[in-house]
Amino acid sequence: MFRVSIDVGGTFTDLVALDEESGELLNIKVPSIPRSPEKGVTDAMRTFFLRESAPSVRMIGHATTIATNALLGQTDLELPKTALITTRGFRDVVEIGRQRRAEVYNLFFRRPPMLVERRLRYEVEERTDSEGNVLVPLNRKDVETALDEVEEEGVAALVVGFINSYANSSNEEEALRIVRKRLPHLHAVASSRISNEYREYERLSTAIVNAVLMPIIDRYISRLASDLKGLGIDAPFYMMQSNGGVATPDVVAERPATIVESGPASGVIAASWLGEVVGESEIISFDMGGTTAKAGAVRGHAPEVLQEYEVAGRVHMGRLVKGSGYPVRYPFIDLAECSAGGGTIARVDEAGALLVGPVSAGADPGPACYGRGGTRPTITDANLILGRLNPHSLLGGQMSIFPDKARQAMEQLGEQLHTGTDDAAVSITEIANSMMSKILRIVSIERGFDPRRFALVAFGGAGPMHACALAEELHMSRIVVPPSPGMFSALGLLTADLFHDSKRAIMKRTDALNPSELEKRFQEMEVEGRRTLSAEGVDPRDMRFVRLLDMRYYRQSFELTVEAVEPFDENALRSACSAFHGRHRDVYGYSVEDEPIEVVNALLRAVGLIPRPHPKQLAPSSGKILPRERRRVYFETTSSWEETPVFDREKMRAGDTFVGPAIVEQYDATAVIYPGWGASVDVYGDMILRRRGA
């Protein structure tokens, strides 16, 4: 029986199938189909079925970027017409926002378009105060009048979002019942069900993003389920969420805002699992694919998590630009990203400077060396010219490669820069490495962590090629390259548990907080979590619950998240306060022990445990490993060309060792071991690189 995971990327769709009995992994890559991503999934499954039969599939995990692509304006993913019913006087909250400008000095800056047009924002009479007291009951006639217009407009999705509904959602729930009874075909949500916390703008924005995505994700899931059924597959199907857990399609269809960073999250989860396998608890994950590079941090085998993210926002120097996207208040794995993938295009600007990115050649036409019509030089073309990639073929000989086309593209760039072809290629890799080292710094140094204490887990089709250069830049001494780095993000889907996050607004100072009331809130959320996990078929013995608190010093604007012990009593409250002081010191460099602390939110993560995969063990080494060939490779750290041995990863056995410089080739990736580094292969086939003398 096989567990199958499928990760749809910008260039390739990756399928990883794990044989549960032997631990053997089967890896398949097929080109992605940007306009019909579900077709890439079925293409990968058909390729898999050339070897195995459909009944042999026990479960399928899936990560997709369709939610992000829709909000970024992909042409074939038209956003559905969406309406908002809100409290009288508050229909412009989503437009006013935080009055934050993404570009302060740009007079022509334009905010992202409103997901709900102003004419489709309807006001009704009702009012609840911040303590949860209903001051004005819901005017049902106002709701019915609004629905008359909603019906005439042909609206596909609708949000009910009332002021202070986080404190008491009764009016909001009543309005939602009216909507569902009157227009049952609508994709309708209440804001308190999606984000039950204070801050009206962020709560409404989260609910609106969720509603806008509901018709799109519902159609996608329906088409994909139909296609899989047509292939004869009748196995449990899970989708990766942005928080690093998986959920069933039914749950995701109701909360599609949870999957906007689905694909990148799976790579960090896989890195966390690999850390347990190789004995590394502090990890920086580095994922370099075809269009972007991403980094995340794992501490104590747990990925770092943010409580807010700007969906479809602009990235500058690895950081999301505040005010450039749509805020979503939901747990997201903390990631930094830059436009430095293998297909990223290099060009010369008007001033004659070399720029790398943000435009990518994507899957079609791809880099010039793919021979599919691309004529502009990319990072992949640069690595090929510098001898790091096989000059004959990729994907184990299945994909032809054309060095002459890469050189033609690079020659044109060199002429614009008034330099040689090789120098232009070196410049591209150095700029790319500089960009990628910044994102590693963002998730480590800028978060208060010393990268020298971390191991770098390098994956993605291009990650292992650049790992040594980046590790040297950050003075890191350990790198782990998994057995199938190009497919590693897909493997993360097989190592993830079921996650469901819920939240309750508290908004009380600790000196006025009754711990028993907070314990009651946690228990209420636990009941909801058990209900959701039970619906997904999780045995009660496999359920776990993690309690968290959002806390801040009184009158601060932003909170930090700390764990809360169970049961929540006076001792638990003191422990949480102590943890908050320590966390504040880690993040901001100081703490104020006598300052009042406010508990903003209570959070609960309901976890449904899924058995971890058991990786296959390699046979022990029979002696010194021999290279397949040698070729000249350029290393920027020594500024020289070196005659470099090339090894086949598939022929490596447990205990094999060798030193850099070296190239290690395999089906889905190429690793470049720089001079000054040594490599060894562990019992599970992981390649462990160490900087000599460190």
Protein Blocks (a to p, Z undefined) as FASTA:
>chain_A
ZZddddddfkbccdddddfknopacdddddddfklmmlmmmmmmmmmmmmmcfklpmbdc
dddfklmmmmnopaklccddddddddehilmmmmnmnopafblklmkbccdddfbdfklp
ccddddddfkopafbdcdfklmmmmmmmmmmnopabdcdddehklmomklmmmmmmmmmm
mmmmbccddfklmmgcehjllmmmmmmmmmmmmmmmmmmmmmmmmmmmmnopacdddddd
fkopacdfklmmmmmmlmmmmmmmmmmmmmmmmmmmnopabdcdddddfkbccddddeeh
iacddfbdcehiaceehiacehiaccddddddddddddddfklccdddfkopacedjbde
bjbnbjfklonopabdcfklmmmmnopacfkbgehhpaccdfklmmmmmmmmmmmnopaf
klmmmmmmmmmmmmmmmmmmmmmmmnopafklpccddedjklmmmmmmmmmmnopabdcd
dfblmlmmmmmmmmpccdddddddfkpafklccfklmmmmmmmmmmmmmmmmmmnopafk
lgccddddddddehiabdcdddddddddfklmmmmmmmmmmmmmmmnopacfkbccddfb
dcddddddddddddddddddfbjcddfbdcddddfklopacddddddfklpcehiacddd
dddddfkbccdddehiacdddfkopacdddehZZ
